[in-house]
Amino acid sequence: MSRIIDTGLEEQSALLYRMGELAYETVTLAIQGYLNGKSVHRQLREMSDVLISMADQIEDKTFELISRFQPVASDLRTIKSYMKIAYDFARYGRYALDISYINDRLGGITECEAWVPIYIKEMSEKVLNMVRISVDSLRKHDIALETV
């Protein structure tokens, strides 16, 4: 028998998953813009604002769940984790925005030595893989999700 609070937790989980997907897209766009010397700041500003708005929705839902359902300890830990994850996904958006800002200010990496773009691309792939793993882990509720 499912509990009334479970619906709210599922809604939070679904919103977090959408946030994670958007965070991944945001970081990907920022990195591609940086590597290709293309300005994507305007797009990233909008995406970052959406992520912040979604994090606010998670926070609002958190307080609603706590006040309406008086959750038990295990539910409180889940709710708290969801709120922290939402904050972290919003930070991804801010970091992506920072990358695009630096790209615009410095004019990309055209003036860098040849090894720099290669190094940035390799590190970017690792970062994106870590973000993908975190989003997949959240979606599957699997804390032990391993890399392939």
C-alpha positions as CSV (number, residue, x, y, z in Angstrom):
1,M,0.0,0.0,0.0
2,S,1.5,3.3,-1.0
3,R,1.5,6.2,1.3
4,I,0.2,9.7,0.5
5,I,3.7,11.2,0.8
6,D,5.0,8.8,-1.9
7,T,3.3,10.8,-4.6
8,G,5.1,13.9,-3.6
9,L,8.4,12.1,-3.4
10,E,7.8,10.7,-6.9
11,E,7.0,14.2,-8.2
12,Q,10.3,15.5,-6.7
13,S,12.2,12.7,-8.2
14,A,10.8,13.3,-11.6
15,L,11.6,17.0,-11.4
16,L,15.1,16.2,-10.3
17,Y,15.6,13.9,-13.2
18,R,14.5,16.6,-15.6
19,M,16.8,19.0,-13.8
20,G,19.7,16.6,-14.2
21,E,19.0,16.2,-17.9
22,L,19.0,20.0,-18.3
23,A,22.1,20.4,-16.3
24,Y,23.9,17.8,-18.5
25,E,22.7,19.7,-21.6
26,T,23.8,23.0,-20.1
27,V,27.3,21.8,-19.3
28,T,27.6,20.1,-22.8
29,L,26.6,23.4,-24.5
30,A,29.1,25.4,-22.5
31,I,31.9,23.0,-23.3
32,Q,31.1,22.8,-27.0
33,G,30.8,26.6,-27.2
34,Y,34.2,26.9,-25.5
35,L,35.9,24.3,-27.7
36,N,34.4,25.8,-30.9
37,G,34.9,29.4,-29.9
38,K,31.2,30.1,-30.2
39,S,29.3,32.4,-27.9
40,V,26.4,30.6,-26.1
41,H,26.1,32.9,-23.2
42,R,22.5,34.0,-23.9
43,Q,21.3,30.4,-24.3
44,L,23.1,29.4,-21.1
45,R,21.7,32.3,-19.2
46,E,18.2,31.1,-20.0
47,M,19.0,27.5,-19.2
48,S,20.7,28.4,-15.9
49,D,17.6,30.5,-14.9
50,V,15.4,27.5,-15.6
51,L,17.6,25.3,-13.4
52,I,17.4,27.9,-10.6
53,S,13.7,28.0,-11.0
54,M,13.4,24.2,-10.8
55,A,15.6,24.2,-7.7
56,D,13.2,26.7,-6.1
57,Q,10.3,24.4,-7.0
58,I,12.1,21.5,-5.3
59,E,12.7,23.6,-2.2
60,D,9.0,24.7,-2.1
61,K,7.9,21.1,-2.6
62,T,10.2,20.0,0.2
63,F,8.7,22.4,2.7
64,E,5.2,21.4,1.6
65,L,5.9,17.7,2.1
66,I,7.4,18.3,5.5
67,S,4.6,20.5,6.7
68,R,1.7,18.5,5.3
69,F,2.9,14.9,5.9
70,Q,5.3,15.0,8.9
71,P,7.6,12.5,7.2
72,V,9.4,9.8,9.1
73,A,13.2,9.9,9.3
74,S,13.9,7.9,6.1
75,D,11.6,10.2,4.2
76,L,13.2,13.2,5.7
77,R,16.6,12.0,4.5
78,T,15.3,11.5,1.0
79,I,13.7,14.9,1.0
80,K,16.9,16.5,2.2
81,S,18.9,14.7,-0.4
82,Y,16.6,15.8,-3.1
83,M,17.0,19.4,-2.0
84,K,20.8,19.1,-2.0
85,I,20.8,17.5,-5.4
86,A,18.6,20.2,-6.8
87,Y,21.0,22.8,-5.5
88,D,23.9,21.0,-7.1
89,F,22.2,20.8,-10.5
90,A,21.5,24.5,-10.3
91,R,25.2,25.0,-9.6
92,Y,26.0,23.1,-12.8
93,G,24.0,25.8,-14.7
94,R,26.0,28.5,-13.0
95,Y,29.3,26.8,-13.8
96,A,28.3,26.4,-17.4
97,L,27.4,30.1,-17.5
98,D,30.8,30.9,-16.0
99,I,32.5,28.9,-18.8
100,S,30.6,30.8,-21.5
101,Y,31.4,34.1,-19.8
102,I,35.1,33.2,-19.7
103,N,34.9,32.1,-23.4
104,D,33.4,35.5,-24.3
105,R,35.9,37.5,-22.3
106,L,39.0,35.6,-23.4
107,G,37.9,35.0,-27.0
108,G,38.0,31.3,-26.8
109,I,41.1,29.1,-27.0
110,T,42.4,30.1,-30.4
111,E,45.5,31.7,-28.9
112,C,46.4,28.7,-26.8
113,E,49.0,26.2,-27.5
114,A,47.9,23.1,-29.5
115,W,47.8,20.8,-26.4
116,V,45.3,23.0,-24.5
117,P,42.2,22.2,-26.6
118,I,43.1,18.5,-26.6
119,Y,43.5,18.6,-22.8
120,I,40.2,20.5,-22.3
121,K,38.4,18.1,-24.6
122,E,39.6,15.1,-22.7
123,M,38.8,16.6,-19.3
124,S,35.4,17.7,-20.6
125,E,34.5,14.2,-21.7
126,K,35.4,13.0,-18.1
127,V,33.2,15.7,-16.6
128,L,30.3,15.0,-18.8
129,N,30.6,11.3,-18.1
130,M,30.5,12.1,-14.3
131,V,27.4,14.2,-14.8
132,R,25.8,11.5,-16.9
133,I,26.5,8.9,-14.2
134,S,25.1,11.1,-11.5
135,V,21.9,11.7,-13.5
136,D,21.5,8.0,-14.3
137,S,22.1,7.1,-10.7
138,L,19.4,9.4,-9.6
139,R,17.0,8.1,-12.2
140,K,17.6,4.5,-11.2
141,H,17.9,5.2,-7.5
142,D,21.2,3.3,-7.6
143,I,24.0,4.7,-5.5
144,A,26.4,2.1,-6.7
145,L,26.0,2.8,-10.4
146,E,29.3,2.0,-12.1
147,T,31.0,3.4,-15.1
148,V,31.2,1.4,-18.3
